[in-house]
Amino acid sequence: MARLRIVALIAVTVAGLVACGEAEDTGDNAGATGGVLTVAVDSIGPGEWAPARTGDSMQDVSKHLFSTLTRIDHKTRQFEGLLAESYSISPDGRTWTFKLRKDVPFHGDWGTVTAEDVKFSWGEWISEESNHANAAPLSQAVDGDMNNFKVINDLEFSVTTSEPVVTLETVLSDQGNGLQVVPKRYYEQEGAKANEHPIGTGPWEFVSYKLGVEAVYKAVPDHFNQSPSFDQLVLKEVPDSAARLTQLQSGAVDMALLDSNLVGEATAAGLEIRKIPDVGNVFVILGGSYWGTDALDRDAPWIQADAPEKGKAIREALSLAIDRDLIAESVLKGTAEPAAGPLLQDESNPALREDSWSVPEHDLDQAKQKLAEGGYPDGFEITLYMYPDYVDLPGIGEAMAGMWEEIGITVNRRPGDEGVLEEQMDARKTDGLAWVKVAGLKGEPATQLVNYRVDAERSNGFYHPEIDRGYADMILEQDRDKRYVIAREVIDALRSDMIALPMFTVDLPFVVGPQIGEWAPVPGLDEMTGLETVQRR
C-alpha cells in the first residue's frame, strides 16, 4: 500500500538531528512569523475525516491536526505525557490510569479536552468502521468493551483489561500514530456535517481539503506545546517522486521526500539533501515461509520441511550471493548500511543490536557449496516480485537478481504493485516468490512484532515460532529494558535461521528549499512528523 511521504527538514547528520531534538521544548509558543510552508506528499488520502476513518493513508495527513496523549523524548527515547499530564500502570499490567493536562483547547469554540472526549474518540477508533492500525491494541486495552473505560472525573480516566497491554504508552504516542482526540460535543451536535471539518488540539487547524490536490491548514497561535513558525501549511499531492523533485527545484514546494533512486540526480543538481537516519530495516522474504501453519510451502528449495537443514543451506546460499556493500553504494547512494539482522535490528538503537553480530558475508564459492549441500547444485527457479517504495526496492531487487544468477539461480522478474502482493500475502499464497521489503523501525518492538504473528489479522509475508514466543513474552513484561532483551533474542533467532535475509538499515532522504531551517521530527520514523517545529532560515 502506498504510504504518505512528506517532506521536511532533518539534520544532515545524526548529530544535527539530535541537536534539533534538544531544542524541541523551547517554551516559545508565541505563534507564527509568517509565510506558507508547502510540502510535497505522494498522497493526501481519500478525504475521509470521520474519527473512525482517519487511519491508513489519511493518518499522515490528519495527524498534524491533533496532539497525542503521550510522546517520545527525542534525547532519551523514553515516553512521557503530552495531552496526558501523567499516567501510570498497575502492578499486574491490566489497568492504566491517565490524568489529562488542564485547559487544552480544541480548535474553534468547542471547549477543552476532557476524559469524556477521550472516551468518545477511543470508542470511534475501535468501532467496526475503524481503519486505524492501532484499533486492535486499543480494543484489547478495554477488552473490546468501552464499559472498561472509566471516567474518574473531567481530567482523569482509566482503562482496564483482562490481559496486560504494556505497550499502551507507545500505541498512544506520536511515535505510534496515537489516538486523535476529538470533541464529543462537536460530533454529537453537528452529526455527519462534522466529518467534513475535523476539529483537534494540534498545532495546525483545518482550513480546506481538495481531493487529489491539497490539504490546507493554518497555524494555532499560543499552542500549549509548540506553535508553528509558518502561518500556513499546505500538503500538496504529487504522487511521482521525480515530479516532487522538479517542483522543489522550481520553488513550487519547500520540502519533498526524495526516493533513494533520485539522490544522485539531486546531488548532481546541487540541491540540499538531508536525511533521518535509521528509519527502516530492509530484508528479503522468501515466499511460503509460514512456519507453524498449513500454509508453509513445504517443498520450496529454501524450506524443505522434511529436511530443514537443506532448506537452511539454500537460504544461506541466497544470502552469501548478495554483495550488500556494493548495493548500498551503487543503488542506495549512501542512504543505507548493511544490517546484521532482519525486521527489528536498528543500528541507531544499541538496545536492538549486539556487538557480536556481524553482517552476512559475500562469498560466491561458499554460496555454490551451500547450494550443493541443499540439494540444488545447479540452482532452481524463483520469481522476484518488485514494487516501488521510498527505498529503491526495484533497484535492490535487480542487483540482487543478477547476483543470484551468478550462482545458477534462474530469476524471473515480476514488476508490480505492493497491493497485489498484499492480496497474495493475506491469502497466504506466496509460494515460489521472493521480494525485498522495508519495515519501519519503531521504538517499541512489540508493536512491530504484532504484525508478524501467526494469528495476525493480515499477513506480512512470513511467520516464525520465535516471533510468536517473543511477542507473547513482551506483552507480559512491564520493564522496557527487558522487552528489548526479548527483542534481541528474536533478532538473533531470525538471523541464525536466515528465515528472512538481512539486508540494510536505511535512512530517509529529503531535498529542501532555501527557506527551510531546523526541524525536530520524531526520531527514527519513516514518515513526516513535527512540521510545527520547522524553522524559517
C-alpha positions in Angstrom: 0.0 0.0 0.0 1.4 3.4 -0.9 2.2 5.4 2.1 2.1 9.1 2.6 5.5 10.6 2.3 6.0 14.2 3.3 9.0 16.4 3.2 10.6 18.0 6.0 13.9 19.2 7.2 16.1 16.9 9.1 19.6 17.3 10.3 22.3 16.5 7.8 24.0 14.3 10.3 22.9 12.3 13.3 24.5 15.0 15.5 22.4 17.6 13.8 19.2 15.6 14.3 20.0 15.3 18.0 20.7 19.0 18.2 17.2 19.7 16.7 15.7 17.3 19.3 17.4 19.1 22.1 15.7 22.3 21.1 12.2 20.8 21.0 10.9 22.2 24.3 11.9 25.8 24.0 8.7 27.2 25.5 8.5 29.6 22.5 4.8 29.2 21.7 4.2 32.8 20.7 2.9 31.9 17.2 3.8 32.0 13.5 6.2 34.6 12.0 4.5 34.5 8.5 4.6 32.7 5.2 3.4 29.4 3.9 5.2 26.0 4.3 4.4 23.9 1.2 5.2 20.3 1.5 5.0 17.7 -1.4 3.4 14.4 -0.5 2.7 11.3 -2.6 -1.0 11.2 -1.4 -3.4 13.2 0.7 -5.6 10.2 1.1 -9.3 9.6 0.2 -10.6 12.6 2.2 -12.3 10.5 5.0 -12.4 12.8 8.0 -14.8 10.8 10.3 -12.8 10.0 13.5 -13.1 6.3 12.8 -11.7 6.7 9.3 -8.6 8.8 9.6 -6.3 5.8 9.6 -4.5 4.2 6.6 -3.4 6.8 4.1 -5.3 9.5 5.9 -3.3 9.1 9.1 -0.3 11.1 8.0 -2.5 13.9 6.6 -4.7 14.1 9.7 -2.1 13.7 12.5 -0.9 17.4 12.2 -4.3 18.5 13.5 -4.0 16.5 16.7 -1.8 16.1 19.8 -1.3 12.6 21.2 -1.8 11.5 24.7 1.9 10.6 25.0 5.1 11.3 23.1 8.7 10.1 22.9 11.5 12.2 24.3 13.9 12.9 21.4 17.0 12.5 23.5 16.3 9.7 26.0 13.8 7.8 23.7 11.6 7.3 26.8 7.9 8.0 26.6 6.2 10.9 28.5 2.9 12.7 28.7 1.6 15.3 26.2 -2.2 15.6 26.4 -1.8 13.4 29.4 0.0 15.3 32.2 0.8 11.9 33.8 -0.1 8.3 33.6 0.6 5.0 35.4 0.2 1.3 35.1 -1.0 -1.1 37.8 1.4 -3.8 39.1 -0.4 -6.5 37.2 -0.2 -4.5 34.0 -4.0 -4.6 33.5 -5.1 -1.1 34.4 -3.7 2.2 33.1 -4.7 5.5 34.7 -4.3 8.8 33.0 -4.5 12.4 34.2 -5.1 15.0 31.4 -3.4 18.3 31.1 -5.8 21.1 32.2 -7.4 23.6 29.8 -6.1 22.2 26.5 -8.4 23.9 23.9 -10.0 22.3 20.9 -9.8 24.3 17.7 -12.7 26.7 17.3 -15.1 27.2 20.2 -15.5 23.6 21.2 -14.2 23.7 24.7 -11.2 22.0 26.3 -10.2 18.3 26.4 -12.0 16.1 29.0 -12.0 12.4 29.8 -15.4 12.1 28.0 -13.8 13.4 24.8 -11.0 10.8 25.1 -13.6 8.1 25.7 -15.7 9.1 22.7 -12.6 9.1 20.5 -11.3 5.8 21.8 -14.7 4.3 21.0 -14.6 5.6 17.5 -11.1 4.1 16.9 -12.1 0.6 18.0 -15.5 0.6 16.2 -16.4 -1.7 13.4 -15.9 1.2 10.9 -12.4 1.9 12.1 -9.5 1.7 9.7 -6.8 2.6 12.3 -3.8 0.4 12.7 -4.0 0.7 16.5 -7.6 -0.4 16.7 -6.6 -3.9 18.0 -4.4 -2.8 20.9 -6.8 0.0 21.9 -9.6 -2.6 21.8 -7.5 -5.0 23.8 -6.9 -2.3 26.4 -10.6 -2.3 27.3 -11.3 -5.9 26.4 -13.3 -4.7 23.5 -15.9 -3.1 25.8 -16.0 0.7 26.4 -17.5 0.0 29.8 -14.0 -0.8 30.8 -13.1 2.8 30.1 -13.8 4.6 33.4 -14.2 8.3 33.5 -13.0 9.2 37.0 -13.5 13.0 36.6 -13.2 15.6 33.9 -9.4 15.2 33.7 -8.9 11.6 34.8 -9.7 8.2 33.4 -8.6 4.6 33.5 -8.8 1.6 31.1 -8.8 -2.0 32.3 -8.3 -5.3 30.5 -8.0 -8.9 31.5 -4.7 -9.3 29.6 -1.8 -6.8 30.1 -1.2 -4.2 27.4 2.3 -3.0 28.5 2.9 -1.2 25.2 -0.1 1.2 25.5 2.1 4.3 26.0 3.7 3.6 22.6 0.3 3.0 20.9 -1.0 6.3 22.2 2.2 8.3 21.3 3.5 10.5 18.5 5.8 7.6 17.5 2.8 5.1 17.3 0.2 7.1 15.3 -1.5 7.7 18.6 -5.2 8.3 19.3 -6.6 11.5 17.8 -8.8 13.1 20.5 -11.9 14.9 19.1 -14.6 17.0 20.9 -17.5 14.7 21.7 -20.0 17.6 21.8 -19.0 18.7 18.3 -19.7 15.4 16.7 -22.9 14.9 18.7 -24.2 18.4 17.8 -23.1 18.6 14.2 -23.6 15.0 13.2 -22.4 13.9 9.7 -21.6 17.5 8.9 -18.7 17.3 11.5 -17.0 14.7 9.3 -16.3 17.4 6.7 -14.3 19.6 9.0 -12.1 17.8 11.6 -11.5 19.5 15.0 -8.5 18.7 17.1 -5.9 20.0 19.6 -2.8 20.1 17.4 -0.5 22.9 16.3 -2.3 23.1 12.9 -6.0 23.8 12.4 -8.0 22.6 9.4 -8.8 25.1 6.7 -9.7 23.2 3.5 -9.2 20.0 1.6 -9.4 19.2 -2.1 -9.2 15.5 -3.0 -6.1 14.7 -5.1 -4.9 18.3 -4.9 -4.1 19.7 -1.4 -4.9 19.9 2.3 -4.6 23.4 3.8 -4.1 24.1 7.5 -3.4 27.3 9.5 -1.1 27.7 12.5 -2.5 27.7 16.0 -1.1 30.6 17.9 -0.1 30.1 21.5 -0.4 26.4 21.2 0.1 24.6 24.5 3.1 22.6 23.2 4.6 24.5 20.3 3.2 26.9 17.7 4.4 26.8 14.1 6.8 29.3 12.6 4.8 29.5 9.4 1.3 30.9 9.2 0.0 28.2 6.9 0.8 24.6 5.9 -0.1 23.2 2.5 0.2 19.5 1.9 0.3 19.2 -1.9 -0.3 15.8 -3.6 2.4 14.9 -6.0 2.4 11.1 -6.5 5.5 10.9 -8.7 8.9 11.2 -6.9 10.6 12.8 -9.9 7.8 15.3 -10.1 8.3 16.2 -6.4 12.0 16.8 -7.1 11.1 19.0 -10.1 8.6 21.0 -8.0 11.3 21.6 -5.4 13.8 22.8 -8.0 11.2 25.2 -9.4 10.3 26.6 -6.0 6.7 25.4 -6.1 7.3 23.4 -2.9 9.6 23.9 0.1 10.3 20.3 1.0 10.0 16.9 -0.7 10.7 13.3 0.2 13.4 12.1 -2.1 13.2 8.5 -3.1 16.7 6.9 -2.9 17.0 6.3 -6.6 17.0 10.1 -7.1 19.6 11.0 -4.6 22.4 11.0 -7.2 20.4 13.3 -9.5 19.5 15.8 -6.8 23.2 15.8 -5.6 24.4 16.5 -9.1 22.0 19.4 -9.4 23.5 21.0 -6.3 20.4 20.6 -4.1 20.5 20.2 -0.4 20.0 16.6 0.7 19.1 15.8 4.3 18.1 12.6 5.9 16.6 10.9 9.0 19.0 8.1 9.9 17.9 4.5 10.5 14.2 4.7 9.9 13.7 1.2 8.5 15.0 -2.3 8.1 15.2 -3.8 4.7 15.2 -7.6 4.3 14.3 -10.3 1.8 11.3 -12.5 2.3 11.2 -15.9 0.7 7.7 -16.9 -0.2 5.7 -19.6 1.6 7.7 -19.2 4.8 4.6 -19.6 7.0 6.3 -21.7 9.7 4.0 -23.4 12.1 1.0 -23.3 9.8 -0.6 -25.4 7.0 0.3 -22.5 4.6 4.0 -23.4 4.8 5.4 -24.2 1.3 7.0 -27.5 2.5 8.7 -28.4 -0.8 10.3 -25.0 -1.6 14.1 -25.3 -2.1 14.5 -22.7 0.7 12.2 -24.6 3.1 12.4 -28.4 2.5 10.3 -29.0 5.6 11.2 -32.8 5.6 15.0 -31.9 5.5 15.2 -28.5 7.2 19.0 -28.5 7.3 18.9 -28.5 3.5 16.4 -25.6 3.4 18.6 -23.6 5.6 21.6 -24.3 3.4 19.7 -22.9 0.4 18.8 -19.7 2.4 22.4 -19.3 3.4 23.4 -19.7 -0.3 21.0 -17.0 -1.3 22.4 -14.7 1.4 26.0 -15.4 0.6 25.5 -14.5 -3.0 24.4 -10.9 -2.1 27.1 -8.2 -2.1 25.4 -5.8 0.3 28.2 -3.2 0.3 28.0 -2.9 -3.5 24.2 -2.4 -3.4 24.5 0.2 -0.7 27.0 2.1 -2.7 25.7 1.8 -6.2 21.9 1.6 -5.7 21.2 3.3 -2.4 23.8 6.1 -2.7 24.9 6.3 0.9 21.4 6.1 2.4 21.8 2.6 3.9 24.1 0.4 5.9 24.3 -3.4 5.7 22.3 -5.0 8.6 23.1 -7.9 10.8 19.5 -9.0 11.3 16.1 -8.6 9.7 12.9 -6.8 10.8 13.8 -5.3 14.2 17.6 -4.7 14.1 18.3 -1.0 14.4 21.9 0.4 14.1 20.9 3.6 15.9 19.5 1.9 18.9 22.0 -0.1 20.9 19.2 -1.9 22.6 18.4 -3.6 19.3 21.8 -4.8 18.3 24.6 -6.9 19.7 28.3 -6.2 19.1 28.9 -9.9 18.4 26.5 -9.8 15.4 28.2 -9.4 12.0 26.8 -8.5 8.6 26.3 -11.6 6.4 29.3 -12.4 4.3 29.5 -12.2 0.5 31.2 -15.3 -0.8 30.2 -16.8 -4.2 32.2 -20.0 -3.8 30.7 -20.7 -0.4 27.2 -19.9 -1.8 27.7 -22.5 -4.6 28.8 -25.0 -1.9 25.7 -24.3 0.1 23.5 -24.8 -3.0 25.0 -28.3 -3.3 24.5 -29.0 0.4 20.9 -28.1 0.0 20.4 -30.5 -2.9 20.3 -27.9 -5.7 23.9 -27.8 -7.2 22.6 -26.5 -10.5 20.2 -23.9 -8.9 16.5 -23.6 -9.1 13.8 -21.1 -10.3 12.4 -18.3 -8.3 10.2 -15.3 -9.1 11.3 -12.0 -7.7 8.4 -9.6 -7.2 9.5 -5.9 -7.4 7.4 -2.9 -6.3 8.3 0.7 -5.7 8.7 2.4 -2.3 10.7 5.3 -0.9 13.6 3.0 -0.7 14.6 1.8 -4.2 13.3 -1.7 -3.8 13.3 -2.5 -7.5 16.9 -1.3 -7.8 17.9 -3.6 -4.9 15.9 -6.4 -6.4 17.5 -6.1 -9.8 21.0 -6.0 -8.4 20.2 -9.0 -6.1 18.7 -10.9 -9.1 22.0 -10.6 -11.0 24.0 -11.8 -8.0 21.7 -14.9 -7.6 22.1 -15.6 -11.3 25.9 -15.8 -10.8 25.4 -18.9 -8.7 23.0 -20.6 -11.1 19.6 -19.4 -9.8 17.0 -18.7 -12.5 15.3 -15.4 -11.5 12.0 -14.3 -13.1 11.5 -10.6 -12.6 7.9 -9.6 -11.9 7.4 -5.8 -11.6 4.1 -4.9 -9.9 2.2 -3.1 -7.2 2.5 -3.7 -3.5 -1.3 -4.0 -3.2 -1.3 -7.1 -5.5 1.4 -8.7 -3.3 -0.6 -7.9 -0.2 -3.6 -9.8 -1.5 -1.4 -12.8 -2.0 0.0 -12.4 1.5 -3.4 -12.1 3.0 -4.4 -15.4 1.3 -1.0 -17.0 2.4 -0.3 -17.8 -1.2 3.2 -16.6 -1.9 4.8 -19.9 -3.0 7.7 -19.5 -5.4 8.1 -15.8 -4.8 10.7 -13.6 -3.2 10.6 -9.9 -2.5 12.5 -7.1 -0.8 10.6 -5.4 2.0 11.3 -2.3 4.1 9.7 -2.3 7.6 9.7 0.9 9.5 11.5 0.8 12.8 9.5 1.5 16.0 10.6 2.5 19.5 8.6 -0.5 20.9 9.5 -3.8 19.3 6.2 -5.5 20.4 4.3 -3.0 18.2 6.3 -4.3 15.2 6.2 -8.0 16.0 2.4 -7.9 16.4 2.0 -7.8 12.6 4.2 -10.9 12.1 2.4 -13.3 14.5 0.7 -16.4 13.2 -2.7 -15.1 14.2 -2.2 -11.6 12.9 -5.3 -10.3 11.1 -3.2 -9.6 8.0 -0.1 -11.4 6.7 3.2 -9.5 6.4 4.9 -12.3 4.5 6.5 -14.8 6.9 6.0 -16.4 10.3 8.4 -17.9 12.8 7.7 -19.6 16.2 10.3 -17.3 17.8 8.3 -14.2 16.8 5.2 -15.6 18.5 7.1 -16.6 21.6 8.9 -13.2 21.7 5.7 -11.3 21.3 3.8 -13.3 24.0 6.7 -12.7 26.4 7.0 -9.0 25.6 3.4 -8.1 26.2 3.6 -9.5 29.8 6.9 -7.7 30.6 6.4 -4.2 32.1 10.2 -3.4 32.1 11.0 -1.9 28.7 14.7 -2.9 29.0 13.7 -6.5 29.5 11.4 -6.3 26.5 14.5 -5.2 24.5 16.3 -8.3 25.7 13.5 -10.4 24.3 13.7 -8.4 21.0 17.4 -9.2 20.7 16.6 -12.9 21.2 14.1 -12.7 18.4 16.5 -11.0 16.1 19.2 -13.5 16.9 16.9 -16.4 16.1 15.8 -14.9 12.8 19.4 -14.1 11.7 20.6 -17.6 12.8 17.9 -19.4 10.8 18.0 -16.9 7.9 14.2 -17.1 7.8 14.3 -13.6 6.3 17.6 -12.5 4.7 19.1 -9.4 6.4 19.9 -6.5 4.0 20.1 -2.9 5.3 19.1 -0.3 7.8 18.0 2.7 5.7 17.8 6.4 6.1 15.0 8.6 4.8 16.4 11.3 2.4 14.8 14.7 1.8 15.5 17.6 -0.5 14.8 21.0 0.9 14.5 24.5 -0.4 16.4 27.6 0.7 13.9 29.0 3.3 13.9 25.9 5.4 15.8 25.9 8.7 15.9 23.4 11.6 13.3 20.8 12.4 12.7 18.4 15.3 10.9 15.4 13.8 10.1 12.3 15.9 13.4 10.3 15.6 13.6 7.0 13.7 10.2 7.3 11.9 10.0 6.8 8.1 7.3 9.5 7.8 6.8 13.2 8.2 6.2 14.4 11.8 6.5 17.7 13.7 6.1 20.2 10.9 5.2 22.7 13.5 8.9 22.7 14.6 10.2 23.6 11.1 12.0 26.9 11.4 12.5 29.6 8.7 16.1 30.1 7.6 
